[in-house]
Each structure stands twice: as structure tokens, then as C-alpha cells.
């Protein structure tokens, strides 16, 4: 039972650490995506306008706008892909392994407890159906010694 409590404690701590890390990781991804949005909104507006006005005399209004918007969208996609490419650290992998080991220990403990409960249930069931057969093997030794002592005492 002590092993089960220790495994549950390890599981609780590892799950808490993983949840904290996932929250931190999600927060960082949101921040990077927000940064990508800000870059796309403020920085590229000015750059796009400058390039647009530089291209209008050579390509015209439509082609200049198409070229600028294509470049803006490509840069936004690159920033979003960078934000999504962040991988978990080695620390998270270690905590995951510890959590998996704790889960395995808990499963083993529950399997052992289940086997003990089934054996206890079968013992109770046998006792309820045949109480004499269940008690007789344990009582034979003391009965035999009592009979032998009784016979020894009656001879004296």
C-alpha cells in the first residue's frame, strides 16, 4: 500500500509539472504568434507601402499590390511555422518518463490488489458454502493433539 501511495504521489507531481510546462509552452506559442501578427500588421504595412510606391511606376497598381501581398503572406507563414516548430525540452521528456513509470507501478499495485480481493472473495464464498470443509484442515492438528493428550491422561 505504501508503494501505491508513493506512486500516486509521483504521478500527481509529474502530471502537475507537465501541466505547468504545457501552459508555459502554450503561452510562449501564443506570444510568438501575437508577435508574428504585430510584425505583420505594423512593420509590413510601412514596408509594403514603400515597395508598392516604388513598383507602381514599373508594374502598375495591380501587379505591385499582388507582389507586395504575396511577400507579406509568405513572411507571416514563415513566422507561424517557426512558432509551431518549438519542441519539448529534455526536462519534459524526463518528467514524462517518470509519470509513465508511476502509472506502471500504480497499474501493478491495482492488479495485485485485484488478485487479493478475488482470492478473498473466493475464500469467503468457499467458507459460506462449506464452512466445515474450510475449517477442518486447520482444526485437525489441534484436535489430534487434544485427543492424544486426552488418551495419555486417561491411561495415567
Secondary structure, DSSP 8 states (H G I E B T S, - for coil): -HHHHHHHHHHHHHHHHHHHHHHHHHHHHHHHHHHHHHIIIIIHHHHHHHHHHHHHHHH-HHHHHHHHHHHHHHHHHHHHHHHHT----HHHHHHHHHHHHHHHHHHHHHHHHHHHHHHHHHHHHHHHH-HHHHHHHHHHHHHHHHHHHHHHHHH-
